[in-house]
Amino acid sequence: MLETLDHVQLAAPPGSEDALRAYYVGVLGMTETPKPPVLAARGGCWFEAGDVRLHLGIEEDFRPARKAHPGIRVRDVEAVATRLEAAGHEVVRDDTLPGHRRFHTTDPVGNRLEFLEPTG
């Protein structure tokens, strides 16, 4: 029945699209994917890199996801952390998940993101 995860939807406040593009494209190196016209009228942005797809939808009464988060598997987790830190984003390393190196950070609107890499 279930095959794979198509995308993760996160919320963002109205007018935050430029900040989201600067972060997801400019810092993380993702590509913005055009939204279908009927959905583009709602605002927000879609991003992808490899099999990772993140949709940021506009929510009028926005509150960032501080606990719920996507876990994004990466190659060279330390390089990703360094890139984020160099761009001025806080990185909180966490060694509590056996068999993984990982950290948490937040996007420009405060949504929590986890980046992780298996160690073995």
Residue pairs with C-beta under 8 A, 6 or more apart in sequence:
4 51
6 53
7 46
7 53
7 54
7 55
8 53
8 54
8 55
8 70
9 54
9 55
9 56
9 57
10 54
10 55
10 56
10 57
10 65
10 70
10 107
10 111
11 56
11 57
11 58
11 59
11 62
11 63
11 64
11 65
11 111
12 20
12 44
12 45
12 56
12 57
12 58
12 59
12 62
12 109
12 111
13 58
13 59
13 62
13 109
14 43
14 58
14 60
14 62
16 56
16 58
16 108
16 109
17 43
17 44
17 45
17 56
19 108
19 109
20 45
20 47
20 56
20 107
20 108
20 109
21 32
21 45
22 108
23 89
23 107
23 108
24 30
24 32
24 45
24 47
24 54
24 56
24 107
25 31
25 32
25 47
26 87
27 83
27 84
27 87
27 89
28 47
28 49
28 80
28 83
28 84
29 49
30 47
30 48
30 49
30 52
30 54
31 47
31 48
31 49
32 45
32 46
32 47
33 46
33 47
33 48
33 53
34 40
34 46
35 44
35 45
35 46
42 57
42 58
43 57
43 58
44 55
44 56
44 57
44 58
45 55
45 56
46 53
46 54
46 55
46 56
47 53
47 54
47 55
47 56
48 54
52 72
54 70
62 109
64 106
64 109
64 110
64 111
64 112
65 111
65 112
66 110
66 112
67 112
68 112
69 104
69 111
69 112
69 113
69 114
70 113
70 114
71 102
71 114
71 115
71 116
72 113
72 114
72 115
72 116
73 115
73 116
73 117
73 118
74 80
74 115
74 116
74 117
75 117
76 117
77 101
77 102
77 103
77 115
77 116
77 117
78 101
80 115
81 91
81 93
81 103
81 115
84 91
84 105
85 91
89 105
89 106
90 105
90 106
91 103
91 104
91 105
92 103
92 104
92 105
93 102
93 103
94 102
94 103
94 104
95 101
95 102
97 116
99 118
99 119
99 120
100 116
100 117
100 118
100 119
101 116
101 117
101 119
102 114
102 115
102 116
102 117
103 114
103 115
103 116
104 112
104 113
104 114
104 115
105 112
105 113
105 115
106 112
106 113
107 113
